[in-house]
Amino acid sequence: MTKPLSERILSAFGTTSEGEPLSAKALLHLGNRAAVNQALTRLARRGLIIRLALGHYVRPVQTRFGQRAPSVERAVQALSISLGETVTISGGAAASRLGLSAQVPVRTVYLTSGPSRILHFGKQTVELRHAPEWLLLEAQSPAGDLLRAAHWIGAEKSRELLAAGIPRLSPPDREALARLRARLPAWLAQSISDVVVAGES
């Protein structure tokens, strides 16, 4: 006897890792689009899966203390791979991660090469904000983090932030940051030249 569609969909989610999203399109081998969409909506309403964004769902994580949403970082990175987008942390988060800012962002924001949208992790919301290609360079490296932190702080304070951040980079990361200058806005390229290149002379 064939299992109901909702059970087959839940079984598909059971094979995913934490934060790995499934889309309605990835489940069309189980039923037609309308039926799959309806089943996903019902499962989300019952709390058996979590609707991240339109058409994309993840399974909640079961712990000994109950059910929780998956790791935001894991889910965002998995979604970016699934959609073929470049995604990285925002400038404010980058400054905090590098120890250059004590500010705690009110909202979790990631920069993306894709369209801007809001993701839902239970009661928590995460913003994916479209960014120009140059702001996504070195997406997963300390050099890129410092670039985004300098952009976030603005032209007036960028040299000061770069001067504090450069010593925290390895020599290869410093070289990577210097190589990015030709692809950056003039003010940011100048700030990097003033601090990185001048510091090497």
QUISUL-V687129 format. One line per field, one symbol per residue. ss: DSSP state (~ for helix, > for strand, _ for the rest). phi: phi as a letter, one per 20 degrees, with the letter a starting at -180 (. if undefined). burial: b if it has 16 or more other C-alpha atoms within 10 Angstrom, else e. A space follows every 50 residues. Layout:
ss: ???
phi: ???
burial: ???
//
This chain:
ss: ____~~~~~~~~~~_______>>~~~~_____~~~~~~~~~~~~~___>> >>>__>>>>_>>>__>>>___~~~~~~~~~~~~___>>>_~~~~~~~___ _______>>>>>____>>>>>__>>>>>>>__~~~~_____~~~~~~~~~ ~~~_~~~~~~~~~~~~____~~~~~~~~~~~~~__~~~~~~~~~~~~~~~ _
phi: .ffggfffffffffeeegnfecdgffdfferfgfffgffffffffemecd efbgncccefdecfepecffgfffffffffffemdecbfffffffffemd befdgfcfcdebfeffaddddmeedceddfcfgffdflgdcgffgfgfff fffngfdfffffffegfeefgfffffffffgfddggffffffffeffffe e
burial: eeeebbeebbeebeeeebbbbbbbeebeeeeeeeebbebbbebbeeebbb bbeeebbbbbbeeeeeeebbebeebbbbbbeeeeebbbbbbbbbbbbbeb eeeeeeebbbbbbbeeeebbbeeeebbbbbbeebbbbbbeebbbbbbbbb bbbeeeebbebbbebbebbeeebbebbbebbeebeeebbbbbbebbeeee e
//
